[in-house]
Amino acid sequence: MNRPKVLITRSDIPTVGLNLLKEQCDVIIWEKPEPIPRSALLSKIQNVDGVYCLLTDKIDAEVLDAAGPQLKVVASMSVGVDHLDLQALKKRNIKVGYTPGILTDATAELTVALLLATSRRLIEANRAIYKGEWKAWSPTWMCGPGLSGSTVGIVGLGRIGTQVAKCLKGFNVNKILYTSRNVKQEASEFGGEKVELDLLLQTSDFVIVTTALTTETRQMFNQSAFTKMKKSAIFINVSRGEVVDQPALLEALKNGTIQAAGLDVMTPEPIPLNSELLKLNNCVILPHIGSAAIETREEMSRITAKNIIAVLIGKPAEMPTPLQL
């Protein structure tokens, strides 16, 4: 009996997932540690039964047509699925796997680290040493706002937003506000209060974005949104770059509309080295490393492989984390 064929769109996935797939499948791998070019994807996906992809891979109708009717499963090593054409996948009855929950703790940890690095000016202070700007201890030099007694606003209280709130409660924040379609029962653990977005923007000292990218959230942080925020506000985005109108954020940072921003996601990725955002002292930028804890990435790889294997052995009900289409 022929073994199923699986396309893996990156060569540098954690070996635990790769080895699981090799045990039961013939694997086709894009042999470079970089996103697979569109032309190569369209070529290599032909006649495969499963696809192991990443958030950098756009899987749309054209790609699915190139794969052929035998394609049974697409599994993404990510919690976000905005790179997948879900309607096209559903139309073709292709199962979809993803990795929700697995990266919650790692991303929440990174969010808190990014918030502190931004508000307490850690990157700027570190650079100042090498520039010879550190002359002596100073009572006002490199000061930034603290979390204790502050109001934190979380836009989109899903798994990651909830865990961020739980972490920040330990910093003696005064109030945690959040936006969501519904009141979240889990918010009672940290005294969270559901409010409208405008009120959150107007009253929060720290605004943290953990919402999914949808038609409604795309560029929701625009000039109007930044104008509603406090001039002393710290803005943190760990969701998707497209949630932010980046030119509007640049102007808000340059003009003092808000105090500072920390970004783990941006548009495009990687950010061009000539971007004005990289020249600002009040903007901390990280290269999309929210889930980059070793244990987390290994588990994401394992679950992605298991999502594929369950479908290809005829047991889709055993997918660890299927996406309901």
C-alpha positions as CSV (number, residue, x, y, z in Angstrom):
1,M,0.0,0.0,0.0
2,N,1.4,3.4,-1.0
3,R,2.3,5.7,1.9
4,P,0.6,9.1,1.8
5,K,2.6,12.1,0.6
6,V,3.0,15.2,2.8
7,L,4.5,18.5,1.8
8,I,6.4,20.4,4.6
9,T,6.8,24.0,3.6
10,R,10.0,24.6,5.7
11,S,13.1,22.7,6.4
12,D,13.7,24.1,9.9
13,I,10.7,22.8,11.7
14,P,11.4,21.1,15.0
15,T,12.5,17.5,14.4
16,V,9.8,15.9,16.6
17,G,7.1,16.7,14.1
18,L,9.3,15.8,11.1
19,N,10.2,12.4,12.6
20,L,6.5,11.6,13.3
21,L,5.6,12.3,9.7
22,K,8.5,10.3,8.3
23,E,7.4,7.2,10.3
24,Q,4.1,7.0,8.3
25,C,4.4,9.2,5.3
26,D,6.7,10.1,2.4
27,V,7.6,13.7,3.0
28,I,8.4,16.4,0.5
29,I,10.3,19.3,2.0
30,W,11.1,22.8,0.8
31,E,14.8,22.6,1.7
32,K,15.4,26.1,2.8
33,P,14.9,27.8,6.2
34,E,12.8,30.5,4.6
35,P,9.2,30.9,3.3
36,I,8.6,28.7,0.2
37,P,8.2,30.9,-2.9
38,R,4.7,30.8,-4.5
39,S,6.0,29.1,-7.6
40,A,7.7,26.3,-5.7
41,L,4.6,25.9,-3.5
42,L,2.3,25.5,-6.6
43,S,4.8,22.9,-8.0
44,K,5.6,20.9,-4.9
45,I,2.0,20.6,-3.6
46,Q,0.8,18.7,-6.7
47,N,-0.5,15.2,-5.8
48,V,0.2,15.4,-2.1
49,D,-2.3,14.1,0.5
50,G,-1.4,16.5,3.3
51,V,0.3,19.8,3.9
52,Y,2.3,21.0,6.9
53,C,2.4,24.8,6.6
54,L,3.3,27.9,8.5
55,L,1.7,31.3,8.8
56,T,4.0,32.6,6.1
57,D,2.3,30.3,3.5
58,K,-0.8,31.5,1.8
59,I,-3.0,28.5,1.1
60,D,-5.8,29.7,-1.2
61,A,-8.0,28.3,-3.9
62,E,-5.2,28.4,-6.5
63,V,-2.9,26.4,-4.3
64,L,-5.6,23.9,-3.5
65,D,-6.5,23.5,-7.1
66,A,-2.8,22.8,-7.9
67,A,-2.7,20.2,-5.1
68,G,-5.5,18.1,-6.7
69,P,-8.6,16.4,-5.4
70,Q,-6.6,13.8,-3.3
71,L,-5.6,16.5,-0.7
72,K,-7.2,15.6,2.6
73,V,-5.7,17.8,5.2
74,V,-3.8,21.1,5.7
75,A,-2.3,21.6,9.2
76,S,-0.7,24.9,10.1
77,M,1.9,25.3,12.9
78,S,0.2,28.4,14.2
79,V,-2.8,29.6,16.2
80,G,-3.7,32.2,13.6
81,V,-5.3,31.0,10.4
82,D,-5.7,34.2,8.4
83,H,-3.2,32.8,5.9
84,L,-5.7,30.0,5.0
85,D,-8.7,30.4,2.7
86,L,-11.1,28.6,5.0
87,Q,-14.0,28.8,2.6
88,A,-12.0,27.2,-0.2
89,L,-10.9,24.5,2.2
90,K,-14.4,23.8,3.4
91,K,-15.7,23.7,-0.1
92,R,-13.2,20.9,-0.9
93,N,-13.9,19.1,2.3
94,I,-10.3,19.4,3.4
95,K,-9.7,19.0,7.1
96,V,-7.7,21.8,8.8
97,G,-5.5,21.6,11.9
98,Y,-3.9,24.4,13.9
99,T,-2.2,24.8,17.3
100,P,-4.4,26.8,19.7
101,G,-3.7,26.8,23.4
102,I,-0.2,25.4,23.0
103,L,1.5,28.7,22.6
104,T,-0.6,30.6,25.2
105,D,2.0,30.7,28.0
106,A,5.0,31.5,25.8
107,T,3.2,34.3,24.0
108,A,1.9,35.8,27.2
109,E,5.4,35.7,28.7
110,L,6.8,37.5,25.6
111,T,4.0,40.1,25.8
112,V,4.8,41.0,29.4
113,A,8.5,41.1,28.5
114,L,7.8,43.4,25.5
115,L,5.6,45.7,27.6
116,L,8.3,46.1,30.3
117,A,11.0,46.6,27.7
118,T,9.0,49.3,26.1
119,S,7.7,51.1,29.2
120,R,11.0,50.9,31.1
121,R,13.0,51.8,28.0
122,L,15.3,48.8,28.3
123,I,16.5,48.7,24.7
124,E,17.1,52.4,24.7
125,A,19.0,52.2,28.0
126,N,21.1,49.3,26.8
127,R,22.1,51.2,23.6
128,A,22.9,54.3,25.6
129,I,25.7,52.4,27.4
130,Y,27.4,51.6,24.1
131,K,27.0,55.2,22.9
132,G,28.8,56.4,26.0
133,E,25.7,58.3,27.2
134,W,25.8,56.7,30.7
135,K,27.8,59.2,32.7
136,A,26.5,58.6,36.3
137,W,23.3,57.6,38.1
138,S,20.6,60.1,37.4
139,P,17.3,60.6,39.2
140,T,15.4,61.3,35.9
141,W,17.4,59.7,33.2
142,M,15.7,56.7,31.4
143,C,12.6,56.9,33.5
144,G,9.4,55.2,32.3
145,P,5.9,54.4,33.6
146,G,5.5,51.5,36.0
147,L,2.7,49.0,36.1
148,S,1.8,49.3,39.7
149,G,-1.5,51.2,40.2
150,S,-2.0,51.5,36.4
151,T,-5.0,50.7,34.2
152,V,-4.3,48.0,31.6
153,G,-6.6,47.6,28.5
154,I,-6.6,44.3,26.6
155,V,-8.1,44.3,23.2
156,G,-9.4,40.8,22.5
157,L,-9.6,38.6,25.5
158,G,-8.9,35.1,24.1
159,R,-6.5,32.6,25.6
160,I,-3.5,34.8,25.2
161,G,-5.2,38.0,26.4
162,T,-6.5,36.1,29.5
163,Q,-3.1,34.7,30.4
164,V,-1.5,38.2,29.9
165,A,-4.0,39.6,32.3
166,K,-3.3,36.9,34.9
167,C,0.4,37.7,34.7
168,L,0.0,41.4,35.0
169,K,-2.3,41.1,38.0
170,G,0.9,40.2,39.9
171,F,2.3,43.6,39.2
172,N,-0.3,45.3,41.3
173,V,-2.1,46.9,38.5
174,N,-5.2,48.9,39.6
175,K,-7.6,47.9,36.9
176,I,-7.8,45.6,33.9
177,L,-10.2,46.4,31.1
178,Y,-11.0,44.3,28.1
179,T,-13.0,44.2,24.9
180,S,-14.9,41.2,23.7
181,R,-18.2,40.2,22.1
182,N,-19.3,38.7,25.4
183,V,-18.5,39.0,29.1
184,K,-15.8,36.4,29.8
185,Q,-16.3,34.4,33.0
186,E,-12.6,33.8,33.3
187,A,-12.1,37.6,33.7
188,S,-13.3,37.2,37.2
189,E,-10.0,35.6,38.1
190,F,-8.2,39.0,37.7
191,G,-11.1,41.4,38.2
192,G,-11.4,42.3,34.5
193,E,-14.1,44.6,33.3
194,K,-15.6,44.4,29.8
195,V,-15.9,47.9,28.2
196,E,-16.4,49.4,24.8
197,L,-13.2,50.0,22.8
198,D,-13.4,53.8,23.0
199,L,-13.5,53.8,26.8
200,L,-10.6,51.3,27.0
201,L,-8.5,53.6,24.7
202,Q,-9.4,56.7,26.7
203,T,-8.6,55.3,30.1
204,S,-5.8,52.8,29.7
205,D,-2.2,53.5,30.6
206,F,-1.2,50.3,28.7
207,V,-3.1,49.1,25.6
208,I,-2.3,45.5,24.7
209,V,-3.6,44.0,21.4
210,T,-4.2,40.2,21.4
211,T,-7.2,40.1,19.0
212,A,-7.5,37.9,15.9
213,L,-7.1,39.5,12.5
214,T,-10.6,39.7,10.9
215,T,-12.3,42.1,8.5
216,E,-13.5,44.0,11.5
217,T,-10.1,44.3,13.2
218,R,-8.0,45.0,10.2
219,Q,-6.4,48.5,10.7
220,M,-8.6,49.1,13.8
221,F,-5.7,51.0,15.3
222,N,-5.7,54.0,13.0
223,Q,-5.2,57.7,13.5
224,S,-8.6,58.0,15.2
225,A,-7.8,55.2,17.7
226,F,-4.4,56.6,18.6
227,T,-5.9,60.1,19.1
228,K,-8.3,58.7,21.7
229,M,-5.5,57.2,23.8
230,K,-3.6,59.0,26.5
231,K,-0.5,60.9,25.5
232,S,1.3,58.8,28.2
233,A,-0.1,55.5,26.8
234,I,2.1,52.5,26.0
235,F,0.8,50.5,23.0
236,I,1.7,46.8,22.6
237,N,0.8,44.6,19.6
238,V,1.3,40.8,19.6
239,S,-1.6,39.9,17.4
240,R,-1.0,40.6,13.7
241,G,0.6,43.6,12.0
242,E,-2.4,44.3,9.8
243,V,-4.5,45.2,12.9
244,V,-2.5,48.5,12.9
245,D,-2.4,51.3,10.4
246,Q,1.4,51.4,10.5
247,P,1.8,54.9,9.0
248,A,-0.7,56.2,11.6
249,L,1.3,54.6,14.4
250,L,4.5,56.1,13.1
251,E,3.0,59.6,13.2
252,A,1.5,59.0,16.6
253,L,4.9,58.1,18.0
254,K,6.7,60.9,16.3
255,N,4.2,63.6,17.3
256,G,3.8,62.4,20.9
257,T,0.2,61.4,20.4
258,I,1.1,58.3,22.5
259,Q,4.3,57.7,24.5
260,A,5.7,54.5,23.1
261,A,5.0,51.3,21.3
262,G,6.2,47.7,21.4
263,L,5.6,45.4,18.4
264,D,6.2,41.7,17.9
265,V,4.2,41.9,14.7
266,M,4.2,44.4,11.9
267,T,3.7,44.9,8.1
268,P,5.5,43.7,6.2
269,E,7.5,41.0,8.0
270,P,10.5,41.2,8.2
271,I,10.3,45.0,8.5
272,P,12.5,46.8,6.0
273,L,15.7,48.1,7.5
274,N,15.0,51.6,6.3
275,S,11.7,51.8,8.1
276,E,11.3,54.9,10.2
277,L,9.9,52.9,13.0
278,L,13.4,51.4,13.5
279,K,14.9,54.8,14.0
280,L,12.6,55.8,16.9
281,N,13.8,55.5,20.5
282,N,10.1,55.1,21.7
283,C,9.4,52.0,19.5
284,V,10.6,48.5,20.5
285,I,10.4,46.0,17.6
286,L,10.9,42.2,17.9
287,P,11.0,39.7,15.0
288,H,7.7,37.9,15.7
289,I,9.0,35.7,18.4
290,G,5.9,35.5,20.6
291,S,5.8,31.7,20.7
292,A,9.6,31.2,20.5
293,A,10.0,29.1,23.6
294,I,11.8,25.9,22.7
295,E,9.3,23.6,24.4
296,T,6.4,25.5,22.8
297,R,7.7,25.2,19.3
298,E,8.5,21.5,19.7
299,E,4.9,20.9,20.9
300,M,3.5,23.0,18.1
301,S,5.4,20.8,15.6
302,R,4.3,17.6,17.3
303,I,0.6,18.6,17.3
304,T,0.8,19.8,13.6
305,A,2.1,16.4,12.6
306,K,-0.5,14.5,14.6
307,N,-3.3,16.6,13.1
308,I,-2.1,15.4,9.6
309,I,-1.5,11.8,10.6
310,A,-4.9,11.4,12.2
311,V,-6.6,12.4,8.9
312,L,-4.3,10.3,6.6
313,I,-4.8,7.1,8.6
314,G,-8.6,7.6,8.3
315,K,-9.2,8.8,11.9
316,P,-10.0,12.5,11.6
317,A,-11.9,12.4,14.9
318,E,-8.5,11.8,16.6
319,M,-7.1,15.1,15.4
320,P,-5.7,16.8,18.5
321,T,-6.7,20.3,17.5
322,P,-9.0,20.5,14.4
323,L,-10.4,23.8,13.2
324,Q,-14.2,23.6,12.9
325,L,-15.0,25.0,9.4
